Amino acid sequence: MIPDEKVNFSFASPVTRSYTLHVANAQFGLDIQASEAHIVGWNVTSNGMLNKFSKMFIYILLRPELVDWIYNEAKWQQFDQVLALAAKEGVKIIFPFINQDFGTSETDWWGNYIDLIRYRYNLTDYATAQQQVDWFTDLYIREDFKKIITFALNRQNTVNGRIYGLDDTFLCFETGNEMNWTELIFRNSTTNSTSVELRHLRPAPANWTIDIAQHIKSLAPNTLVMDGSYSRIYNVSEVWPEETLRSPFVDLFSYHGYGDADIAFINRCVTHIRRALDALRFQQRVEAFNKTFVVGEHGFYSSPAKHEGFYANFTGAGALAWSLRPHSEVSGFITHGEGNNIFSFHAPGWRNQTDAAFDQIEYDVVRGTYEASYKLLQHDVAPYPIPHRPYAFFATNGSSVGISFKGAAWAERYEIWAAGSDQSDFVKVADDVLDNVNSGNLFIPIDPTQPTAPLRFHREVLIRSNEDQSGWKDTKWKTGGSESEHKVSVQIGKQVHVTINPLREDNPSTAQSESQSIDGSSLGGWYTVRGVSVDGYYGPFSHPTFVSTLEVED
């Protein structure tokens, strides 16, 4: 959830949609550890009392406040930092509370409401929890979900002191991500066995959405509420229940469109027309009830032209493009793949990629989205942002010493400047340095005995043909117990960098111009890095960092 400094802050109307709350599921045999999650369990003795009764008995006959969720405070404090930074920079956040069940445990890569059911009812098996408890109709799990909402909206940010429910950094609270009311169809075979078919073609029921929205409004009366339903159907009159559309507690309605076919339907509604009402676009359906429509996620188109076509045709209140990934702390970028040659984007986007995990059309898509964010508001397109300060450090690849750095958002390229330890001036030793590499793979060899000598480095460019990105289909929604085909990968590059100078900050003041005098008593070199914007403007230098020849020899 940590944003890449100012990467989201530079669009015309900066809004970002966070991931849902992370739910630990490692104890159920999956991957999310408690240390990574916001919600880590269910505690029926949270008041210190020993529990000798069933959870249901305690809940019904005693006091429901004695049972509650277990939270990971460290993870919530990370989100506090995100909110404080967003508030400082004027970014609004859409916050969906919980993730959908997509059908099997193989698609439970973030923690979803089935994990909450498993904690709540002490059910280990995923399918058992799915089949025994209906998230949308079970009143006990609904009330306990409200406890999570209450905890979140009553929370006081440890950084800026704001109460979440009163913090206008939140544009809206969303009832969940892709909330679909799964229909379970049980079939008996001639061998006396039972199979279960899952159908994901219904929005969240109206009474659930309205109840949750009303609870949110009771704690955050001045913040919008978005219906997180995702019906996955093309009959516009059935995408959202009419009762939900009429509810005074629900302000925004969204739909997600991925691939060429989805977005063509959202924009034109030219297929699956069964009644006259179906011919209305999603936006028109929502606006007929004096509500607001947004596209909560969109992308995975086959070409930049498809993105351009979407922006040219869309007239709703807003659309959130999938998806930018940030710089890595150890240099380069975090990458993420969705199959079909589709990968996340990085600002400001590059044409010539160095790694197969960088999307081949990111240059056009990122810049086109940046420009569209202004044009849709009928504003002049602003110059591209000037990069902030990079974070430089020394590293080794096992045989030689080098410099690396965590890049700055929106920097198209970088310069490296260096100076000796003999009160010399900084001089530019490398120009046109790019950091569009996988995490941890940025390494430029240096020789501290000759710090002002021009640096020689090899820039590797991946030569690849135009790979087909058409025909993407959302296969994560499983209809039975088969293996998931939804491929998710987080590429972490080979860690060749080991810091040998622990980012020592006993250095002179930051370079403010193209040259700067320094003092130094030991032999070696000072190095500093600065980013250059798309429009050619220079950002500030990184704090100069010193490496001595003695440290290199050691």
C-alpha positions as CSV (number, residue, x, y, z in Angstrom):
1,M,0.0,0.0,0.0
2,I,3.0,2.3,0.3
3,P,2.9,4.7,-2.7
4,D,5.9,5.6,-4.7
5,E,6.4,9.1,-3.3
6,K,4.7,11.4,-5.8
7,V,3.8,9.0,-8.6
8,N,0.0,9.3,-7.9
9,F,0.1,13.0,-6.9
10,S,0.8,14.3,-10.4
11,F,-2.4,13.5,-12.3
12,A,-5.0,16.3,-12.8
13,S,-7.4,14.9,-10.2
14,P,-5.3,12.5,-8.1
15,V,-7.4,9.6,-6.8
16,T,-6.0,6.2,-6.0
17,R,-7.8,3.0,-4.9
18,S,-6.1,1.0,-2.3
19,Y,-6.0,-2.7,-1.9
20,T,-8.5,-4.3,0.6
21,L,-7.6,-5.1,4.1
22,H,-5.0,-7.9,4.2
23,V,-6.3,-11.0,6.1
24,A,-3.8,-13.6,7.3
25,N,-4.4,-17.1,6.0
26,A,-1.1,-18.9,6.6
27,Q,-2.7,-20.9,9.4
28,F,-5.0,-22.3,6.8
29,G,-2.1,-23.5,4.7
30,L,-1.9,-20.4,2.4
31,D,0.7,-17.7,2.0
32,I,-0.3,-14.6,4.0
33,Q,1.6,-14.4,7.3
34,A,0.2,-12.6,10.3
35,S,3.1,-10.1,10.1
36,E,1.8,-9.1,6.6
37,A,-1.9,-8.7,7.5
38,H,-4.2,-6.2,9.1
39,I,-6.5,-8.9,10.4
40,V,-4.9,-11.9,12.0
41,G,-7.6,-13.9,13.8
42,W,-10.7,-14.0,15.9
43,N,-10.5,-13.8,19.7
44,V,-13.4,-15.0,21.8
45,T,-11.5,-14.1,25.0
46,S,-10.3,-10.7,24.1
47,N,-11.4,-9.4,27.5
48,G,-9.1,-11.9,29.2
49,M,-11.9,-14.3,30.3
50,L,-11.5,-18.0,29.7
51,N,-14.0,-19.2,27.2
52,K,-15.7,-22.5,28.1
53,F,-18.7,-22.0,25.8
54,S,-19.2,-22.2,22.1
55,K,-18.6,-19.0,20.2
56,M,-22.2,-18.9,19.2
57,F,-23.4,-19.2,22.8
58,I,-21.1,-16.4,23.9
59,Y,-22.3,-14.2,21.0
60,I,-26.0,-14.8,21.6
61,L,-26.4,-15.2,25.3
62,L,-23.6,-13.1,26.7
63,R,-22.1,-9.9,25.4
64,P,-21.1,-9.7,21.7
65,E,-18.5,-7.1,22.6
66,L,-16.5,-9.8,24.4
67,V,-15.6,-11.4,21.0
68,D,-13.7,-9.5,18.4
69,W,-11.1,-9.6,15.7
70,I,-7.4,-9.6,16.3
71,Y,-5.5,-6.9,14.5
72,N,-1.9,-6.3,13.6
73,E,-1.1,-2.8,14.8
74,A,2.2,-2.5,12.9
75,K,0.3,-3.1,9.6
76,W,-2.3,-0.5,10.4
77,Q,0.5,2.0,11.2
78,Q,1.8,1.5,7.7
79,F,-1.5,2.6,6.4
80,D,-1.5,5.6,8.7
81,Q,1.7,6.7,7.0
82,V,0.1,6.3,3.5
83,L,-2.9,8.3,4.6
84,A,-0.8,11.1,6.1
85,L,1.3,11.3,3.0
86,A,-1.8,11.4,0.8
87,A,-3.4,14.1,2.9
88,K,-0.2,16.2,2.7
89,E,-0.2,15.9,-1.1
90,G,-3.9,16.3,-1.8
91,V,-4.5,12.7,-3.0
92,K,-7.9,11.2,-2.4
93,I,-8.3,7.5,-1.6
94,I,-11.0,5.0,-2.4
95,F,-10.9,2.3,0.3
96,P,-12.6,-1.1,-0.3
97,F,-12.9,-3.0,3.0
98,I,-12.7,-6.7,2.1
99,N,-11.9,-8.9,-0.9
100,Q,-14.3,-11.2,-2.7
101,D,-14.2,-15.0,-2.8
102,F,-13.3,-15.9,-6.4
103,G,-14.2,-19.6,-5.9
104,T,-11.2,-21.6,-4.5
105,S,-8.3,-21.2,-2.1
106,E,-5.9,-21.0,-5.1
107,T,-7.3,-17.5,-5.8
108,D,-7.1,-16.4,-2.2
109,W,-3.8,-14.5,-2.6
110,W,-4.7,-11.4,-0.5
111,G,-7.1,-12.7,2.1
112,N,-10.8,-12.5,1.6
113,Y,-14.1,-12.9,3.4
114,I,-13.9,-16.7,3.4
115,D,-10.9,-16.3,5.6
116,L,-13.0,-14.2,8.0
117,I,-15.7,-16.9,8.0
118,R,-13.0,-19.5,8.8
119,Y,-11.8,-17.5,11.7
120,R,-15.3,-16.7,12.9
121,Y,-16.6,-20.3,12.8
122,N,-13.4,-22.2,13.4
123,L,-13.5,-23.8,10.0
124,T,-10.2,-24.7,8.4
125,D,-11.2,-26.0,5.0
126,Y,-12.0,-23.3,2.4
127,A,-14.8,-25.2,0.6
128,T,-16.5,-26.1,3.9
129,A,-16.6,-22.4,5.0
130,Q,-17.8,-21.4,1.5
131,Q,-20.6,-24.0,1.5
132,Q,-21.8,-23.7,5.1
133,V,-21.8,-19.9,5.6
134,D,-23.3,-17.4,3.1
135,W,-21.3,-14.2,3.6
136,F,-24.3,-12.1,2.4
137,T,-27.1,-13.7,4.4
138,D,-25.5,-14.9,7.6
139,L,-26.3,-12.3,10.2
140,Y,-23.6,-13.2,12.6
141,I,-20.7,-12.8,10.2
142,R,-22.4,-9.5,8.9
143,E,-22.4,-8.1,12.4
144,D,-18.8,-9.1,12.9
145,F,-17.8,-7.6,9.6
146,K,-19.3,-4.4,10.9
147,K,-16.8,-4.6,13.8
148,I,-14.0,-4.4,11.3
149,I,-15.6,-1.3,9.8
150,T,-16.1,0.2,13.2
151,F,-12.5,-0.5,14.2
152,A,-11.2,1.1,11.0
153,L,-13.4,4.2,11.0
154,N,-12.9,4.9,14.7
155,R,-9.1,4.6,14.3
156,Q,-7.0,7.6,15.0
157,N,-4.1,8.0,12.6
158,T,-0.8,7.7,14.6
159,V,0.9,10.1,12.2
160,N,-1.5,13.1,11.9
161,G,-4.1,12.4,14.6
162,R,-7.0,12.2,12.2
163,I,-10.0,9.9,12.8
164,Y,-10.4,7.7,9.7
165,G,-14.1,8.2,9.6
166,L,-13.7,12.0,9.7
167,D,-10.7,12.2,7.4
168,D,-11.5,13.8,4.1
169,T,-8.5,12.1,2.5
170,F,-10.9,9.3,1.9
171,L,-12.9,10.1,-1.2
172,C,-15.2,7.1,-0.4
173,F,-15.4,3.9,1.4
174,E,-16.3,0.9,-0.8
175,T,-18.3,-2.0,0.6
176,G,-15.7,-4.4,-0.8
177,N,-13.8,-5.4,-3.9
178,E,-15.8,-7.1,-6.7
179,M,-18.6,-8.2,-4.3
180,N,-20.4,-11.0,-6.1
181,W,-23.1,-13.1,-4.5
182,T,-21.9,-16.6,-5.5
183,E,-24.7,-19.1,-6.2
184,L,-23.9,-22.7,-5.1
185,I,-25.6,-25.4,-7.1
186,F,-25.3,-28.9,-5.6
187,R,-25.6,-31.8,-7.9
188,N,-26.0,-35.4,-6.9
189,S,-24.5,-38.1,-9.1
190,T,-25.4,-41.7,-9.7
191,T,-22.5,-42.7,-7.5
192,N,-24.1,-41.0,-4.4
193,S,-21.5,-38.2,-4.6
194,T,-22.2,-34.5,-4.6
195,S,-20.6,-31.9,-6.7
196,V,-20.8,-28.2,-6.3
197,E,-21.1,-25.7,-9.2
198,L,-20.3,-22.0,-8.4
199,R,-22.0,-19.3,-10.4
200,H,-20.7,-15.8,-10.1
201,L,-23.4,-13.8,-11.8
202,R,-25.2,-11.9,-9.1
203,P,-24.4,-8.5,-7.4
204,A,-24.3,-8.3,-3.6
205,P,-27.9,-8.4,-2.4
206,A,-29.5,-5.0,-1.7
207,N,-30.2,-5.6,2.0
208,W,-26.5,-6.5,2.6
209,T,-25.2,-3.5,0.7
210,I,-27.6,-1.0,2.3
211,D,-27.0,-2.3,5.8
212,I,-23.2,-2.1,5.4
213,A,-23.5,1.4,3.8
214,Q,-25.7,2.6,6.6
215,H,-23.2,1.4,9.1
216,I,-20.4,3.2,7.3
217,K,-22.5,6.4,7.1
218,S,-23.1,6.2,10.9
219,L,-19.3,6.5,11.5
220,A,-18.3,8.6,8.5
221,P,-21.3,10.8,7.8
222,N,-19.4,13.2,5.5
223,T,-17.7,10.6,3.3
224,L,-19.2,9.0,0.2
225,V,-20.0,5.2,0.1
226,M,-19.5,3.2,-3.0
227,D,-21.3,-0.1,-3.8
228,G,-18.6,-2.6,-4.4
229,S,-20.9,-5.0,-6.3
230,Y,-19.5,-6.7,-9.4
231,S,-22.3,-8.8,-11.0
232,R,-20.3,-9.9,-14.1
233,I,-23.5,-9.7,-16.2
234,Y,-24.4,-7.7,-19.3
235,N,-28.1,-7.1,-18.5
236,V,-27.8,-3.5,-17.4
237,S,-31.1,-3.7,-15.4
238,E,-29.7,-6.5,-13.3
239,V,-26.2,-5.1,-12.6
240,W,-27.3,-3.4,-9.4
241,P,-30.5,-4.1,-7.4
242,E,-32.9,-1.2,-7.9
243,E,-33.3,-1.0,-4.1
244,T,-29.6,-0.3,-3.8
245,L,-29.7,2.3,-6.5
246,R,-32.5,4.1,-4.6
247,S,-30.8,3.9,-1.2
248,P,-29.8,7.3,0.3
249,F,-26.9,5.5,2.0
250,V,-25.1,4.6,-1.3
251,D,-23.6,7.4,-3.4
252,L,-21.4,5.8,-6.0
253,F,-21.6,2.8,-8.2
254,S,-18.7,1.3,-10.1
255,Y,-17.9,-1.5,-12.6
256,H,-14.7,-3.1,-13.6
257,G,-13.8,-3.5,-17.3
258,Y,-10.8,-5.6,-18.5
259,G,-10.0,-6.4,-22.0
260,D,-11.4,-5.1,-25.3
261,A,-14.8,-6.8,-25.0
262,D,-15.6,-5.6,-21.5
263,I,-14.9,-2.0,-22.1
264,A,-16.7,-2.0,-25.5
265,F,-19.8,-3.1,-23.6
266,I,-19.5,-0.5,-20.8
267,N,-19.1,2.3,-23.3
268,R,-21.6,1.2,-25.9
269,C,-23.7,-1.6,-24.5
270,V,-24.1,-3.2,-27.9
271,T,-24.5,-6.9,-26.9
272,H,-26.7,-9.0,-24.8
273,I,-29.7,-6.6,-25.2
274,R,-32.9,-8.3,-24.0
275,R,-35.0,-5.3,-23.1
276,A,-35.1,-1.7,-24.1
277,L,-33.6,-0.8,-20.7
278,D,-30.6,-2.9,-21.4
279,A,-29.6,-0.5,-24.2
280,L,-28.8,2.1,-21.6
281,R,-25.1,2.3,-20.7
282,F,-24.1,1.5,-17.1
283,Q,-23.6,5.2,-16.5
284,Q,-27.1,6.1,-17.7
285,R,-28.6,3.4,-15.5
286,V,-26.9,4.8,-12.5
287,E,-27.6,8.5,-13.3
288,A,-31.3,7.7,-13.8
289,F,-31.4,7.3,-10.0
290,N,-29.4,10.6,-9.5
291,K,-26.3,8.6,-8.5
292,T,-22.7,8.8,-9.8
293,F,-21.0,6.1,-11.9
294,V,-17.3,5.5,-12.0
295,V,-15.1,2.8,-13.6
296,G,-13.3,1.4,-10.6
297,E,-10.7,-0.6,-12.6
298,H,-10.0,-0.8,-16.3
299,G,-7.2,-2.0,-18.5
300,F,-5.6,-5.1,-20.2
301,Y,-6.4,-3.7,-23.7
302,S,-4.7,-5.0,-26.7
303,S,-3.1,-1.7,-27.8
304,P,-2.6,1.9,-26.8
305,A,-5.3,2.8,-29.3
306,K,-7.8,0.9,-27.1
307,H,-6.9,3.0,-24.1
308,E,-7.2,6.2,-26.2
309,G,-10.6,5.0,-27.4
310,F,-11.8,4.4,-23.8
311,Y,-10.8,7.9,-22.8
312,A,-12.4,9.4,-25.9
313,N,-15.8,7.7,-25.2
314,F,-16.0,7.7,-21.4
315,T,-18.1,10.5,-19.9
316,G,-18.5,9.3,-16.3
317,A,-17.2,10.9,-13.1
318,G,-13.9,9.0,-13.1
319,A,-12.0,6.0,-14.1
320,L,-9.1,4.2,-12.4
321,A,-6.5,2.7,-14.8
322,W,-4.7,-0.6,-13.9
323,S,-2.0,-0.3,-12.6
324,L,1.2,1.5,-11.6
325,R,3.8,-0.2,-9.5
326,P,6.4,1.7,-7.5
327,H,10.1,1.9,-7.3
328,S,11.8,-0.8,-5.2
329,E,13.8,0.1,-2.1
330,V,16.8,-1.8,-3.5
331,S,16.7,-0.1,-6.9
332,G,14.6,-0.6,-10.1
333,F,10.9,-1.3,-9.9
334,I,8.5,-3.8,-8.5
335,T,6.8,-5.7,-11.3
336,H,3.6,-7.7,-11.6
337,G,2.2,-9.9,-14.3
338,E,-1.4,-10.9,-15.2
339,G,-0.7,-13.3,-18.0
340,N,-1.3,-12.8,-21.8
341,N,1.9,-10.6,-22.0
342,I,0.2,-8.0,-19.7
343,F,2.2,-6.4,-16.9
344,S,1.9,-3.5,-14.6
345,F,3.1,0.0,-15.7
346,H,5.7,2.3,-14.3
347,A,5.9,6.1,-14.5
348,P,6.8,7.8,-16.7
349,G,7.0,4.7,-19.0
350,W,9.8,3.6,-21.4
351,R,9.7,2.3,-25.0
352,N,12.9,0.2,-24.7
353,Q,12.5,-2.3,-21.9
354,T,15.2,-4.2,-20.1
355,D,13.1,-7.0,-18.7
356,A,10.3,-9.2,-19.9
357,A,8.3,-8.2,-16.8
358,F,7.9,-4.6,-18.2
359,D,4.8,-4.1,-20.3
360,Q,5.7,-3.2,-23.9
361,I,3.0,-0.5,-24.3
362,E,3.6,1.3,-20.9
363,Y,5.2,4.3,-22.6
364,D,2.0,5.2,-24.5
365,V,-0.4,4.1,-21.8
366,V,1.1,6.0,-18.9
367,R,1.6,9.1,-20.8
368,G,-1.8,8.9,-22.5
369,T,-3.4,8.4,-19.1
370,Y,-1.5,11.4,-17.7
371,E,-2.7,13.6,-20.5
372,A,-6.3,12.3,-20.4
373,S,-6.5,13.1,-16.7
374,Y,-6.3,16.8,-17.7
375,K,-8.2,16.7,-20.9
376,L,-11.2,15.0,-19.3
377,L,-11.4,18.0,-17.0
378,Q,-11.0,20.4,-19.9
379,H,-7.7,21.5,-18.4
380,D,-4.4,22.3,-20.2
381,V,-2.0,19.3,-19.8
382,A,0.5,20.3,-17.2
383,P,4.2,19.7,-17.7
384,Y,5.4,16.4,-16.4
385,P,6.4,16.4,-12.8
386,I,10.0,17.3,-11.7
387,P,11.5,14.3,-9.9
388,H,12.1,14.5,-6.2
389,R,15.4,13.4,-4.6
390,P,16.7,9.9,-5.4
391,Y,18.3,7.8,-2.7
392,A,21.8,6.7,-3.6
393,F,23.9,3.9,-2.0
394,F,27.0,1.8,-2.7
395,A,26.8,-1.9,-3.5
396,T,28.8,-4.8,-4.7
397,N,28.1,-7.5,-7.2
398,G,30.6,-9.8,-5.7
399,S,33.6,-8.7,-7.7
400,S,33.4,-4.9,-8.0
401,V,32.0,-1.9,-6.2
402,G,29.3,0.1,-7.7
403,I,26.6,2.8,-7.1
404,S,22.9,2.1,-7.1
405,F,19.9,4.1,-6.1
406,K,16.2,4.1,-5.4
407,G,14.8,6.2,-8.2
408,A,12.5,9.2,-8.1
409,A,8.9,9.1,-9.3
410,W,8.5,10.5,-12.9
411,A,12.3,10.6,-13.6
412,E,12.9,9.6,-17.2
413,R,16.6,9.4,-16.7
414,Y,19.4,10.2,-14.2
415,E,22.8,11.8,-14.0
416,I,25.6,10.7,-11.7
417,W,28.0,13.3,-10.3
418,A,31.2,12.6,-8.4
419,A,34.1,14.4,-6.6
420,G,37.3,13.3,-5.0
421,S,38.2,13.7,-1.4
422,D,40.7,16.5,-2.1
423,Q,38.3,19.5,-2.0
424,S,37.6,19.1,-5.7
425,D,34.3,20.1,-7.4
426,F,31.6,17.7,-8.4
427,V,31.7,16.7,-12.1
428,K,29.2,14.8,-14.1
429,V,30.5,11.2,-14.7
430,A,27.4,9.6,-16.2
431,D,24.4,10.8,-18.2
432,D,21.3,9.1,-19.5
433,V,21.2,6.5,-16.7
434,L,17.9,4.6,-16.7
435,D,16.4,2.6,-13.8
436,N,13.7,0.7,-15.7
437,V,15.1,-2.6,-14.4
438,N,13.7,-5.3,-12.2
439,S,14.0,-4.9,-8.4
440,G,17.6,-4.9,-7.2
441,N,19.2,-5.0,-10.7
442,L,20.5,-1.5,-11.0
443,F,24.3,-1.6,-10.6
444,I,26.9,0.8,-12.1
445,P,30.6,-0.1,-11.4
446,I,32.8,2.7,-9.9
447,D,36.5,3.2,-9.1
448,P,36.8,5.3,-5.9
449,T,40.5,5.8,-6.7
450,Q,39.4,7.8,-9.8
451,P,36.0,9.1,-8.8
452,T,35.8,11.8,-11.4
453,A,36.6,9.5,-14.4
454,P,33.6,9.0,-16.7
455,L,31.7,5.9,-15.7
456,R,31.4,3.1,-18.3
457,F,28.3,0.9,-18.0
458,H,26.4,-1.5,-20.3
459,R,22.8,-0.8,-20.9
460,E,20.9,-3.9,-21.7
461,V,17.9,-3.5,-23.9
462,L,15.5,-6.4,-24.4
463,I,14.8,-7.0,-28.0
464,R,11.3,-8.5,-28.4
465,S,8.7,-8.6,-31.1
466,N,5.3,-7.1,-30.7
467,E,3.7,-9.6,-28.4
468,D,0.0,-10.2,-28.7
469,Q,-2.0,-8.8,-25.8
470,S,-5.5,-9.3,-27.2
471,G,-8.1,-11.8,-26.0
472,W,-7.4,-11.5,-22.2
473,K,-10.0,-13.3,-20.2
474,D,-10.7,-13.1,-16.5
475,T,-10.1,-16.7,-15.4
476,K,-9.9,-16.1,-11.6
477,W,-13.6,-16.8,-11.1
478,K,-13.7,-20.5,-10.6
479,T,-16.9,-22.6,-11.1
480,G,-15.6,-25.6,-9.2
481,G,-12.7,-27.1,-7.5
482,S,-10.2,-27.0,-10.4
483,E,-6.8,-25.3,-10.2
484,S,-6.8,-21.5,-10.7
485,E,-5.6,-20.3,-14.1
486,H,-5.2,-16.7,-12.8
487,K,-1.5,-16.1,-12.9
488,V,-0.1,-13.5,-10.4
489,S,3.6,-12.9,-10.2
490,V,5.6,-10.4,-8.2
491,Q,9.0,-10.4,-9.7
492,I,11.8,-9.7,-7.3
493,G,15.1,-9.4,-9.2
494,K,18.2,-11.3,-8.1
495,Q,19.8,-9.5,-5.2
496,V,23.3,-8.7,-6.3
497,H,23.6,-5.6,-4.3
498,V,25.1,-5.6,-0.8
499,T,25.6,-2.2,0.8
500,I,29.3,-1.8,1.9
501,N,29.0,1.7,3.1
502,P,25.9,1.9,5.3
503,L,24.5,5.0,3.7
504,R,26.8,7.1,5.8
505,E,25.4,10.6,6.2
506,D,28.5,12.3,7.6
507,N,28.7,14.1,4.3
508,P,28.7,17.7,3.1
509,S,25.5,19.6,2.3
510,T,23.5,18.4,-0.6
511,A,24.6,19.5,-4.1
512,Q,22.5,22.4,-5.2
513,S,24.0,23.1,-8.6
514,E,26.1,21.5,-11.3
515,S,29.2,21.8,-9.1
516,Q,29.8,21.9,-5.4
517,S,33.0,22.2,-3.3
518,I,33.5,19.6,-0.5
519,D,35.9,18.9,2.3
520,G,37.3,15.4,2.9
521,S,40.3,13.9,4.6
522,S,40.3,10.3,3.5
523,L,41.0,9.0,0.0
524,G,38.0,8.0,-2.0
525,G,35.0,9.5,-3.8
526,W,31.8,11.3,-3.2
527,Y,28.8,10.4,-5.4
528,T,25.4,11.9,-5.9
529,V,22.5,11.3,-8.3
530,R,19.7,13.5,-9.7
531,G,16.7,12.7,-11.9
532,V,15.7,14.5,-15.1
533,S,12.0,14.9,-16.0
534,V,10.3,14.0,-19.2
535,D,10.5,17.7,-20.2
536,G,14.2,17.9,-19.4
537,Y,14.0,19.6,-16.0
538,Y,16.4,18.6,-13.3
539,G,15.3,17.4,-9.9
540,P,17.4,17.8,-6.7
541,F,20.5,15.9,-6.0
542,S,20.6,12.9,-3.7
543,H,22.6,13.3,-0.5
544,P,26.2,12.9,-1.5
545,T,27.5,9.5,-0.3
546,F,31.2,8.7,0.3
547,V,33.1,5.5,-0.2
548,S,36.8,5.3,0.7
549,T,39.5,3.3,-1.1
550,L,40.2,1.6,2.2
551,E,36.6,0.2,2.4
552,V,36.9,-1.0,-1.1
553,E,40.2,-2.7,-0.4
554,D,38.7,-4.4,2.6
